Amino acid sequence: MSVHSQTKRLTLRDLQGLCDRQEPIASLTAYDATQARLMDAAGVDLVLVGDSLGMVVLGHETTLPVTMDDMIYHTRAVARGLRRALLMADMPFMSYVSVDQALHNAARLMQEGGAQMVKLEGDAQQVAVVTAMSHHGIPVCAHLGLRPQSVHKLGGYRVQGREAAAAQRMIKDAMALQEAGADMLLLECVPSTLAAEIRAMARIPVIGIGAGAQCDGQILVVQDILGMTDHAPRFAKNFLTGQASVQAALAAYVQAVKSGSFPAVEHSFLS
């Protein structure tokens, strides 16, 4: 059966199966139904409705102004367009401060937005939240490394985990979140050697964005791969160059991830 005619929605078990077969997971962000339909047709495995919409859709300087209502609106739109890819949605800034608040907002993303999984930024301090979500049947992805919601605390969009102590903390955080019940890890802007070490220790899929080629999968912001942003990050690549259509660019991205040709060394960070 071709991707175009396949209507069975992928599950966490399917993504774990890709990892077990050492087939990279191809993931992209999406913010509306049209993008979702094109990604399904291109064979994208995992679609994230990211709070990055605050910057690439709503025009804010950071992701911080994005609200739960914004996330639910866009997640619902993407859900209408998807038939195959697993749908994940971001928990926006300050929407998971307490366990009760996190459960309430995650439930909204799933019930009102149609998400199959939620993603939250944090370290081992989020163990209680992740544990509660897991106990209540909410699939969760833990986002480590560069955390855009903490941009002011971090002092900008900088590579994380280069120092030995910081790298060890990130490894401990990743293992703690896995033990708490996280179903997936996302590593953003970390040295490729550190990402490879975390991936080797993890029992769950590890998705990278600026984390090197040794992760179980890759994710990028769709506007970055289509050349729609003024200053694309170093770890991104314009896949529309040389292609005749957006659909062809999305398919080229999926093929590059699946074949292992993306990310290349120039899209990664050294220790």
ROPAVEX-860581 format. One line per 10 residues: number of its first residue (from 1); their letters; for each residue x, y, z of N, C-alpha, C. Coordinates in nm, 2 decimals. Each point is the difference from the previous one (the first is absolute). Example, Ala and Ser with C-alpha at 12.3 -4.5 7.8 and 13.67 -1.06 7.14 Angstrom:
# residues 2
1) AS) 1.32/-0.57/0.78/-0.09/0.12/0.00/0.09/0.12/0.00; -0.04/0.11/-0.07/0.09/0.11/0.00/-0.08/0.11/0.08
END
This chain:
# residues 271
1) MSVHSQTKRL) 0.08/-0.12/0.00/-0.08/0.12/0.00/0.09/0.12/0.00; -0.03/0.10/-0.08/0.08/0.12/-0.01/-0.03/0.09/0.12; 0.09/0.10/0.03/-0.03/0.10/0.10/-0.12/0.07/-0.03; -0.03/0.04/-0.13/-0.11/0.08/-0.04/-0.13/-0.07/0.04; -0.01/-0.13/-0.01/-0.12/-0.07/0.02/-0.01/-0.06/0.14; 0.10/0.01/0.08/0.00/-0.06/0.14/-0.08/0.10/0.09; -0.09/-0.06/0.07/-0.08/0.09/0.09/0.02/-0.04/0.15; 0.07/-0.11/0.03/0.02/-0.04/0.14/0.09/0.10/0.06; -0.04/0.06/0.12/0.08/0.10/0.07/0.11/-0.08/0.07; 0.12/0.06/-0.01/0.12/-0.06/0.07/-0.02/0.02/0.15
11) TLRDLQGLCD) 0.06/-0.09/0.07/-0.01/0.00/0.15/0.14/0.01/0.06; 0.01/0.01/0.13/0.13/0.00/0.06/0.07/-0.14/-0.02; -0.08/-0.10/-0.01/0.06/-0.14/-0.02/0.06/0.00/-0.14; -0.06/0.06/-0.10/0.05/0.01/-0.13/0.13/0.07/-0.01; 0.01/0.11/0.07/0.13/0.08/0.01/0.11/-0.08/0.07; -0.04/-0.07/0.10/0.10/-0.08/0.07/0.05/-0.11/-0.10; -0.10/-0.05/-0.08/0.04/-0.10/-0.10/0.10/0.05/-0.10; -0.02/0.13/-0.04/0.10/0.06/-0.09/0.14/0.00/0.06; 0.00/0.04/0.13/0.13/0.00/0.07/0.06/-0.14/0.01; -0.08/-0.10/0.03/0.05/-0.14/0.01/0.06/-0.05/-0.13
21) RQEPIASLTA) -0.06/0.05/-0.11/0.05/-0.04/-0.13/0.11/0.10/-0.06; 0.03/0.10/0.09/0.10/0.10/-0.03/-0.04/0.08/-0.13; -0.13/0.02/-0.01/-0.04/0.09/-0.11/-0.03/0.14/0.06; 0.07/0.10/-0.03/-0.02/0.13/0.06/-0.14/0.06/-0.01; -0.05/0.06/0.10/-0.13/0.06/0.01/0.01/0.14/-0.06; -0.08/0.03/-0.10/-0.01/0.13/-0.07/-0.11/0.08/0.06; 0.04/0.12/0.05/-0.10/0.08/0.07/0.01/0.15/-0.04; -0.11/0.07/0.00/0.00/0.14/-0.03/-0.11/0.07/0.08; 0.01/0.13/0.01/-0.11/0.08/0.06/-0.10/0.03/-0.10; -0.13/0.01/0.04/-0.10/0.05/-0.08/-0.10/0.08/0.08
31) YDATQARLMD) -0.07/0.09/-0.07/-0.09/0.10/0.07/-0.14/0.01/-0.06; -0.02/-0.07/-0.11/-0.14/0.00/-0.06/-0.02/-0.13/-0.08; -0.13/-0.01/-0.04/-0.04/-0.13/-0.07/0.07/-0.02/-0.13; 0.03/0.11/-0.08/0.06/-0.02/-0.13/0.14/-0.06/0.02; 0.08/0.06/0.09/0.13/-0.05/0.03/-0.01/-0.15/0.04; -0.09/-0.03/0.09/-0.02/-0.14/0.05/-0.02/-0.10/-0.12; -0.09/0.04/-0.09/-0.03/-0.09/-0.11/0.12/-0.02/-0.09; 0.08/0.10/-0.02/0.12/-0.01/-0.08/0.10/-0.09/0.07; 0.01/0.02/0.13/0.10/-0.08/0.07/-0.04/-0.15/0.00; -0.13/-0.03/0.02/-0.04/-0.14/-0.01/0.04/-0.06/-0.13
41) AAGVDLVLVG) -0.03/0.08/-0.11/0.03/-0.05/-0.14/0.15/-0.03/-0.02; 0.08/0.08/0.07/0.15/-0.01/-0.01/0.06/-0.11/0.09; -0.08/-0.06/0.09/0.05/-0.11/0.08/0.05/0.05/0.13; -0.03/0.12/0.05/0.05/0.04/0.13/-0.06/-0.09/0.11; 0.08/-0.04/0.09/-0.05/-0.10/0.11/-0.06/0.07/0.12; 0.05/0.12/0.03/-0.03/0.07/0.13/-0.02/0.14/-0.03; -0.12/0.06/0.03/-0.02/0.14/-0.03/-0.02/0.07/0.14; 0.08/0.11/0.02/-0.01/0.08/0.12/-0.06/0.13/-0.03; -0.11/0.03/0.08/-0.05/0.14/0.00/0.08/0.07/0.11; 0.10/0.07/-0.05/0.09/0.06/0.10/-0.04/0.14/0.04
51) DSLGMVVLGH) 0.04/0.04/0.12/-0.02/0.13/0.04/0.09/0.10/-0.07; 0.08/-0.06/-0.09/0.07/0.08/-0.10/-0.09/0.08/-0.09; -0.13/-0.03/0.00/-0.10/0.07/-0.07/0.00/0.15/0.04; 0.04/0.02/0.13/0.00/0.14/0.05/0.09/0.09/-0.08; 0.11/-0.06/-0.05/0.10/0.07/-0.08/-0.03/0.00/-0.15; -0.02/-0.13/-0.06/-0.01/-0.01/-0.14/-0.14/0.02/-0.06; -0.10/0.00/0.09/-0.14/0.03/-0.04/-0.06/0.13/0.05; 0.02/0.02/0.13/-0.06/0.12/0.07/0.09/0.12/0.00; 0.13/-0.02/-0.03/0.09/0.12/-0.01/0.06/0.05/0.13; 0.00/-0.08/0.10/0.06/0.04/0.13/0.15/-0.02/-0.01
61) ETTLPVTMDD) 0.08/0.06/0.09/0.14/-0.02/0.00/0.04/-0.13/0.07; -0.08/-0.05/0.09/0.02/-0.13/0.07/-0.12/-0.08/0.00; 0.01/-0.12/0.06/-0.12/-0.09/0.02/-0.08/0.04/0.12; 0.04/0.09/0.09/-0.06/0.02/0.12/-0.14/0.05/0.00; -0.04/0.09/-0.10/-0.14/0.04/0.00/-0.10/-0.10/-0.04; 0.04/-0.12/-0.05/-0.10/-0.10/-0.05/-0.08/-0.05/0.12; -0.13/-0.01/-0.02/-0.10/-0.04/0.10/-0.05/-0.14/-0.02; -0.07/-0.06/0.10/-0.06/-0.13/-0.02/-0.11/0.01/-0.11; -0.07/0.11/-0.01/-0.10/0.02/-0.10/0.06/0.00/-0.14; 0.12/0.07/-0.01/0.07/-0.01/-0.13/0.04/-0.14/-0.04
71) MIYHTRAVAR) 0.05/-0.07/0.10/0.05/-0.14/-0.03/-0.12/-0.09/-0.04; -0.11/0.01/0.07/-0.12/-0.08/-0.03/-0.05/0.03/-0.14; -0.01/0.13/-0.03/-0.05/0.04/-0.13/0.08/-0.06/-0.11; 0.13/0.01/0.00/0.09/-0.05/-0.10/0.01/-0.15/0.00; 0.00/-0.06/0.12/0.00/-0.15/0.00/-0.13/-0.06/-0.06; -0.11/0.06/0.03/-0.13/-0.04/-0.06/0.01/0.01/-0.15; 0.06/0.11/-0.05/0.00/0.01/-0.15/0.09/-0.10/-0.06; 0.12/-0.03/0.06/0.09/-0.10/-0.05/-0.07/-0.14/0.00; -0.07/-0.03/0.11/-0.06/-0.13/0.02/-0.10/-0.02/-0.11; -0.07/0.10/-0.05/-0.10/-0.02/-0.11/0.07/-0.04/-0.13
81) GLRRALLMAD) 0.13/0.03/-0.01/0.07/-0.03/-0.13/0.08/-0.13/0.01; 0.02/-0.05/0.11/0.09/-0.12/0.02/-0.09/-0.13/-0.01; 0.06/-0.10/-0.06/-0.06/-0.13/-0.01/0.10/-0.11/0.04; 0.13/0.03/-0.01/0.10/-0.10/0.03/0.10/0.03/0.11; 0.06/0.12/0.00/0.10/0.03/0.09/-0.05/0.01/0.14; 0.08/-0.03/0.10/-0.03/0.02/0.14/0.00/0.15/0.03; -0.09/0.05/0.07/-0.02/0.14/0.03/0.04/0.03/0.14; 0.11/0.09/0.02/0.04/0.05/0.13/-0.01/0.15/0.00; -0.03/0.05/0.12/-0.02/0.14/0.02/0.08/0.05/0.12; 0.05/0.12/-0.01/0.08/0.06/0.11/-0.09/0.05/0.11
91) MPFMSYVSVD) 0.04/-0.01/0.12/-0.05/0.06/0.12/0.06/0.14/0.00; -0.08/0.11/-0.01/0.07/0.13/0.00/0.05/0.05/0.13; 0.07/0.11/0.00/0.07/0.06/0.11/-0.10/0.01/0.12; 0.05/-0.05/0.12/-0.07/0.01/0.13/-0.14/-0.07/0.00; -0.01/-0.10/-0.09/-0.13/-0.07/0.00/0.01/-0.14/0.07; 0.12/-0.02/0.07/0.02/-0.13/0.07/0.08/0.02/0.12; -0.03/0.11/0.07/0.08/0.04/0.12/-0.03/-0.10/0.12; -0.13/-0.04/0.01/-0.03/-0.10/0.10/-0.06/-0.13/-0.06; 0.00/-0.10/0.07/-0.06/-0.13/-0.05/-0.14/0.02/-0.05; -0.08/0.06/0.09/-0.14/0.02/-0.04/-0.02/0.08/-0.13
101) QALHNAARLM) 0.07/0.11/0.00/0.00/0.09/-0.12/0.04/-0.08/-0.13; 0.11/-0.07/0.02/0.05/-0.08/-0.12/-0.10/-0.10/-0.05; -0.06/-0.07/0.09/-0.10/-0.10/-0.04/-0.12/0.06/-0.06; -0.04/0.11/0.05/-0.12/0.07/-0.06/0.03/0.05/-0.14; 0.12/0.06/-0.02/0.03/0.06/-0.13/0.04/-0.11/-0.10; 0.06/-0.11/0.05/0.03/-0.11/-0.10/-0.13/-0.07/-0.04; -0.09/-0.01/0.09/-0.13/-0.06/-0.04/-0.07/0.09/-0.10; 0.01/0.13/0.01/-0.06/0.09/-0.10/0.06/-0.02/-0.13; 0.14/-0.01/-0.01/0.06/-0.02/-0.13/-0.04/-0.13/-0.06; -0.03/-0.10/0.07/-0.04/-0.13/-0.05/-0.15/0.00/-0.03
111) QEGGAQMVKL) -0.08/0.05/0.09/-0.15/0.00/-0.02/-0.05/0.10/-0.10; 0.05/0.12/0.01/-0.05/0.11/-0.08/0.09/0.01/-0.13; 0.13/-0.02/0.01/0.09/0.01/-0.11/0.02/-0.12/-0.09; -0.02/-0.12/0.06/0.02/-0.12/-0.07/0.14/-0.05/0.00; 0.09/0.05/0.09/0.14/-0.05/0.01/0.00/-0.14/0.06; 0.10/-0.08/-0.05/0.02/-0.13/0.05/0.11/0.00/0.11; 0.08/0.10/0.00/0.11/0.01/0.09/0.03/0.15/0.03; 0.05/0.03/0.12/0.03/0.14/0.03/0.15/0.01/0.03; 0.06/0.12/-0.03/0.14/0.02/0.03/0.02/0.11/0.10; 0.09/-0.02/0.09/0.03/0.11/0.10/0.15/0.01/0.01
121) EGDAQQVAVV) 0.04/0.13/0.03/0.14/0.03/0.01/0.04/-0.02/0.15; 0.12/-0.04/0.03/0.04/-0.01/0.14/0.10/-0.10/0.03; 0.04/-0.01/0.12/0.10/-0.09/0.05/-0.06/-0.10/0.10; 0.08/-0.04/0.09/-0.04/-0.10/0.10/-0.11/0.07/0.10; -0.01/0.13/0.00/-0.10/0.06/0.08/-0.14/-0.03/-0.05; -0.01/-0.05/-0.12/-0.13/-0.03/-0.06/-0.04/-0.15/0.02; 0.08/-0.07/0.09/-0.03/-0.14/0.02/-0.14/-0.02/0.05; -0.04/0.08/0.10/-0.13/-0.02/0.06/-0.12/0.02/-0.10; 0.02/0.10/-0.09/-0.10/0.02/-0.11/0.00/-0.11/-0.09; 0.12/-0.05/-0.05/0.00/-0.11/-0.09/-0.06/-0.13/0.06
131) TAMSHHGIPV) 0.04/-0.02/0.12/-0.06/-0.12/0.07/-0.15/0.00/0.01; -0.06/0.12/0.03/-0.14/0.01/0.01/-0.07/-0.02/-0.14; 0.06/0.06/-0.10/-0.05/-0.02/-0.14/0.00/-0.14/-0.04; 0.12/-0.07/0.03/0.01/-0.14/-0.04/-0.11/-0.08/0.07; -0.02/0.02/0.13/-0.10/-0.07/0.08/-0.14/0.02/-0.05; -0.02/0.12/-0.07/-0.14/0.03/-0.05/-0.01/-0.03/-0.15; 0.10/-0.07/-0.05/-0.01/-0.05/-0.14/0.02/0.11/-0.10; 0.08/0.10/0.03/0.03/0.11/-0.09/0.14/-0.02/-0.05; 0.02/-0.03/-0.13/0.13/-0.02/-0.05/0.08/0.14/0.00; 0.12/0.00/0.04/0.08/0.12/0.01/0.14/-0.01/-0.05
141) CAHLGLRPQS) 0.04/0.11/-0.07/0.14/0.01/-0.05/0.07/0.11/0.09; 0.11/-0.03/0.05/0.08/0.09/0.08/0.11/0.07/-0.09; 0.00/0.13/0.01/0.08/0.08/-0.09/0.12/0.05/0.08; 0.12/-0.04/-0.04/0.13/0.04/0.08/0.09/0.07/-0.10; 0.10/0.06/0.06/0.10/0.08/-0.07/-0.04/0.14/-0.01; 0.00/0.07/-0.12/-0.05/0.13/-0.01/-0.15/0.00/0.02; -0.05/0.07/0.09/-0.14/0.01/0.03/-0.05/0.14/-0.03; -0.06/0.02/-0.11/-0.04/0.14/-0.04/-0.09/0.07/0.10; -0.07/-0.07/0.08/-0.08/0.07/0.10/0.08/0.06/0.11; 0.13/-0.05/0.01/0.09/0.06/0.10/0.11/0.09/-0.06
151) VHKLGGYRVQ) -0.03/0.05/-0.12/0.10/0.08/-0.07/0.06/0.11/0.08; -0.09/0.07/0.08/0.06/0.11/0.08/0.09/-0.05/0.11; -0.04/-0.11/0.06/0.08/-0.06/0.11/0.14/-0.05/-0.06; -0.01/-0.06/-0.12/0.12/-0.06/-0.06/0.09/0.11/-0.07; -0.05/0.12/-0.01/0.08/0.11/-0.06/0.00/-0.01/-0.15; -0.10/-0.06/-0.07/0.00/0.00/-0.14/-0.01/-0.14/-0.05; -0.01/-0.02/-0.13/-0.01/-0.13/-0.07/0.14/-0.05/-0.02; 0.05/-0.08/0.10/0.14/-0.04/0.01/0.00/-0.16/0.01; 0.11/-0.06/-0.05/0.02/-0.14/0.01/0.01/-0.03/0.15; -0.06/-0.11/0.04/0.00/-0.04/0.14/0.08/-0.14/0.02
161) GREAAAAQRM) 0.06/-0.01/0.11/0.07/-0.13/0.03/0.14/-0.01/-0.05; 0.07/0.11/-0.03/0.13/-0.01/-0.04/0.10/-0.02/0.11; -0.03/0.06/0.12/0.09/-0.03/0.11/-0.03/-0.13/0.06; 0.10/-0.07/0.06/-0.01/-0.13/0.05/-0.11/-0.01/0.11; 0.00/0.09/0.09/-0.10/0.00/0.11/-0.14/0.01/-0.06; -0.02/0.09/-0.10/-0.13/0.02/-0.06/-0.05/-0.12/-0.08; 0.10/-0.07/-0.06/-0.03/-0.12/-0.08/-0.05/-0.11/0.10; 0.07/-0.02/0.11/-0.04/-0.10/0.10/-0.13/0.03/0.05; -0.03/0.13/0.03/-0.14/0.03/0.05/-0.10/-0.03/-0.10; 0.02/0.02/-0.13/-0.10/-0.03/-0.10/-0.02/-0.15/-0.01
171) IKDAMALQEA) 0.11/-0.08/0.01/-0.02/-0.14/-0.01/-0.08/-0.05/0.12; 0.02/0.05/0.12/-0.07/-0.04/0.12/-0.15/0.05/-0.01; -0.02/0.12/-0.06/-0.14/0.05/-0.02/-0.07/-0.10/-0.10; 0.06/-0.03/-0.11/-0.06/-0.09/-0.10/-0.04/-0.13/0.06; 0.09/-0.06/0.08/-0.03/-0.13/0.06/-0.11/0.01/0.10; 0.00/0.11/0.08/-0.10/0.02/0.10/-0.14/0.02/-0.06; -0.01/0.07/-0.11/-0.13/0.02/-0.07/-0.04/-0.13/-0.07; 0.09/-0.08/-0.05/-0.04/-0.12/-0.05/-0.06/-0.09/0.10; 0.07/-0.01/0.12/-0.05/-0.08/0.11/-0.13/0.05/0.05; -0.03/0.13/-0.01/-0.13/0.05/0.04/-0.11/-0.03/-0.09
181) GADMLLLECV) 0.03/-0.05/-0.12/-0.10/-0.04/-0.09/-0.01/0.07/-0.13; 0.10/0.09/-0.03/0.01/0.06/-0.13/0.00/-0.10/-0.11; -0.07/0.02/-0.11/-0.01/-0.09/-0.11/0.10/0.03/-0.11; 0.06/0.12/0.00/0.09/0.05/-0.10/0.08/0.11/0.06; 0.12/0.02/-0.05/0.09/0.11/0.03/0.02/0.08/-0.13; 0.01/0.13/0.02/0.04/0.09/-0.11/0.12/0.08/0.05; 0.10/0.00/-0.08/0.13/0.07/0.04/0.02/0.11/-0.10; 0.01/0.12/0.05/0.02/0.12/-0.09/0.13/0.07/0.03; 0.08/0.02/-0.11/0.12/0.07/0.01/0.10/-0.05/0.10; 0.03/-0.13/-0.01/0.10/-0.06/0.09/0.11/-0.06/-0.08
191) PSTLAAEIRA) 0.12/-0.01/0.05/0.11/-0.06/-0.08/-0.04/-0.14/-0.05; 0.04/-0.04/-0.12/-0.04/-0.13/-0.05/0.05/-0.12/0.08; 0.12/0.02/0.07/0.05/-0.11/0.08/-0.08/-0.02/0.12; -0.06/0.11/0.06/-0.08/-0.01/0.12/-0.14/-0.06/-0.04; -0.05/0.04/-0.11/-0.13/-0.06/-0.05/0.02/-0.15/-0.02; 0.11/-0.04/-0.06/0.03/-0.14/-0.03/0.00/-0.08/0.13; 0.07/0.06/0.10/0.01/-0.07/0.13/-0.14/-0.02/0.07; -0.08/0.11/-0.01/-0.14/-0.01/0.06/-0.08/-0.11/-0.08; 0.01/0.01/-0.13/-0.07/-0.10/-0.08/0.04/-0.14/0.03; 0.13/-0.03/0.02/0.05/-0.13/0.03/-0.06/-0.05/0.14
201) MARIPVIGIG) -0.03/0.09/0.09/-0.05/-0.04/0.13/-0.15/-0.01/0.00; -0.07/0.06/-0.09/-0.14/0.01/0.01/-0.07/-0.12/-0.06; -0.12/-0.03/0.06/-0.08/-0.11/-0.05/-0.12/0.05/-0.08; -0.01/0.13/-0.01/-0.11/0.07/-0.07/0.06/0.08/-0.12; -0.08/0.03/-0.10/0.05/0.07/-0.11/0.06/0.14/0.04; 0.11/0.03/-0.07/0.07/0.13/0.02/0.00/0.08/-0.13; -0.07/0.11/0.00/-0.01/0.08/-0.12/0.09/0.12/0.02; 0.07/0.04/-0.11/0.09/0.11/0.01/-0.03/0.11/-0.09; 0.04/0.12/0.04/-0.01/0.12/-0.08/0.13/0.08/0.03; 0.09/-0.01/-0.09/0.13/0.06/0.03/0.08/-0.09/0.10
211) AGAQCDGQIL) -0.02/-0.13/0.00/0.06/-0.09/0.09/0.07/-0.11/-0.07; 0.03/0.01/-0.12/0.08/-0.10/-0.07/-0.08/-0.11/-0.06; 0.08/-0.09/-0.07/-0.07/-0.10/-0.08/-0.02/-0.13/0.07; 0.04/-0.01/0.13/-0.01/-0.13/0.07/-0.13/-0.01/0.08; -0.09/0.10/-0.01/-0.13/-0.02/0.06/-0.09/-0.09/-0.08; -0.11/-0.04/0.07/-0.09/-0.10/-0.07/-0.09/0.07/-0.11; 0.00/0.13/0.01/-0.08/0.08/-0.10/0.04/0.14/0.00; -0.05/0.08/-0.10/0.03/0.14/-0.01/-0.13/0.08/-0.01; 0.01/0.12/0.05/-0.12/0.09/-0.02/0.06/0.14/-0.03; -0.08/0.07/-0.09/0.03/0.14/-0.03/-0.13/0.08/-0.01
221) VVQDILGMTD) 0.01/0.13/0.01/-0.11/0.09/-0.02/-0.02/0.01/-0.16; -0.13/-0.02/-0.04/-0.02/-0.02/-0.14/0.03/0.13/-0.08; -0.01/0.12/0.06/0.04/0.12/-0.07/0.15/0.00/-0.02; 0.07/-0.06/0.08/0.15/0.00/-0.02/0.04/-0.09/-0.12; -0.07/-0.11/-0.02/0.04/-0.09/-0.11/-0.06/0.05/-0.13; -0.09/0.10/0.00/-0.05/0.06/-0.12/0.05/0.14/-0.03; 0.11/0.04/0.08/0.06/0.13/-0.03/-0.09/0.12/0.03; -0.09/-0.02/0.09/-0.09/0.11/0.03/0.04/0.09/0.12; 0.11/-0.03/0.06/0.05/0.08/0.11/0.12/0.08/-0.04; 0.01/0.12/0.06/0.11/0.09/-0.03/0.14/-0.05/0.04
231) HAPRFAKNFL) 0.00/-0.06/0.12/0.12/-0.05/0.06/-0.02/-0.14/0.05; 0.01/-0.09/-0.09/-0.02/-0.14/0.04/0.12/-0.05/0.09; -0.03/-0.08/0.10/0.11/-0.05/0.08/0.10/-0.08/-0.07; 0.12/-0.01/0.05/0.11/-0.08/-0.06/-0.04/-0.14/-0.03; -0.08/-0.06/0.09/-0.03/-0.14/-0.01/-0.11/-0.03/-0.11; -0.05/0.10/-0.06/-0.11/-0.02/-0.10/0.06/0.00/-0.14; -0.08/-0.04/-0.09/0.03/-0.01/-0.14/-0.12/0.04/-0.09; 0.02/0.08/-0.10/-0.11/0.03/-0.09/-0.02/-0.11/-0.10; -0.10/-0.08/0.01/-0.03/-0.11/-0.09/-0.08/0.04/-0.12; -0.04/0.12/0.00/-0.08/0.05/-0.12/0.10/0.03/-0.12
241) TGQASVQAAL) 0.12/0.03/0.03/0.10/0.03/-0.10/0.01/-0.12/-0.10; -0.02/0.03/-0.12/0.01/-0.10/-0.11/-0.12/-0.09/-0.02; -0.10/0.03/0.08/-0.13/-0.08/-0.01/-0.10/0.08/-0.07; -0.10/-0.07/-0.06/-0.10/0.07/-0.08/-0.12/0.04/0.08; -0.01/-0.06/0.12/-0.12/0.03/0.08/0.02/-0.02/0.15; -0.08/0.06/0.08/0.00/-0.03/0.15/-0.01/-0.14/0.03; -0.09/-0.07/-0.07/-0.01/-0.15/0.02/0.13/-0.07/-0.03; 0.06/0.03/-0.10/0.13/-0.06/-0.03/0.11/0.03/0.10; 0.00/0.12/0.06/0.09/0.04/0.10/-0.02/-0.08/0.13; -0.13/-0.02/0.03/-0.03/-0.08/0.12/0.04/-0.15/-0.02
251) AAYVQAVKSG) -0.02/-0.05/-0.12/0.04/-0.14/-0.03/0.15/-0.01/0.00; 0.07/0.10/-0.04/0.15/0.00/0.00/0.05/0.00/0.14; -0.06/0.08/0.09/0.04/0.00/0.14/-0.02/-0.14/0.06; -0.12/-0.06/-0.02/-0.02/-0.13/0.05/0.10/-0.10/-0.05; 0.03/0.00/-0.13/0.10/-0.09/-0.05/0.14/0.02/0.06; 0.03/0.13/0.02/0.13/0.03/0.05/0.02/-0.05/0.14; -0.11/0.01/0.08/0.00/-0.05/0.14/0.01/-0.15/0.00; -0.08/-0.06/-0.08/-0.01/-0.15/0.00/0.13/-0.06/-0.05; 0.07/0.07/-0.10/0.12/-0.06/-0.05/0.12/0.03/0.09; -0.01/0.10/0.09/0.11/0.03/0.08/0.08/0.11/-0.05
261) SFPAVEHSFL) -0.03/0.06/-0.12/0.08/0.11/-0.06/-0.03/0.13/0.07; -0.11/0.01/0.08/-0.02/0.12/0.08/-0.03/-0.05/0.14; 0.06/0.07/0.10/0.09/0.11/-0.01/0.15/-0.04/-0.03; 0.06/0.09/-0.08/0.15/-0.02/-0.03/0.08/0.07/0.11; 0.13/-0.01/-0.01/0.09/0.06/0.11/-0.03/0.15/0.01; -0.02/0.07/-0.11/-0.02/0.14/0.01/-0.13/0.04/0.07; -0.09/-0.10/0.03/-0.12/0.03/0.07/0.00/-0.04/0.14; 0.12/-0.03/0.05/0.02/-0.06/0.14/0.10/0.09/0.07; 0.00/-0.02/0.13/0.09/0.08/0.09/0.10/-0.10/0.07; 0.13/0.05/0.01/0.10/-0.08/0.06/0.00/0.03/0.15
271) S) 0.07/-0.08/0.08/0.01/0.01/0.14/0.07/0.13/0.03
END
